[in-house]
Amino acid sequence: MGDLRYDPEVDAAYATIGRPIRPGEAVRQVSVELPDGMTGELILDFDRDGHLLGIEVLGASVLLRPEDIRGQ
């Protein structure tokens, strides 16, 4: 199971997939285009073998459910 961290100062969240990511392990970042009318940004982090390591959510207060970021 992964982990979700939220930083309200920058309205960004990060969800890891599985174990914590080691320094330098995420070598490729891919921005995901959101449908028209949606604000924010999703950035996928991959390792050198193409495995998904985590997801950064910019504009998290809009894109995520309040209960998912409350108390972070």
Secondary structure by P-SEA (a helix, b strand, c coil): cbbbbbbccccbbbbbcccccccccccbbbbbbcccccccbbbbbbcccccccbbbbccccccccccccccc
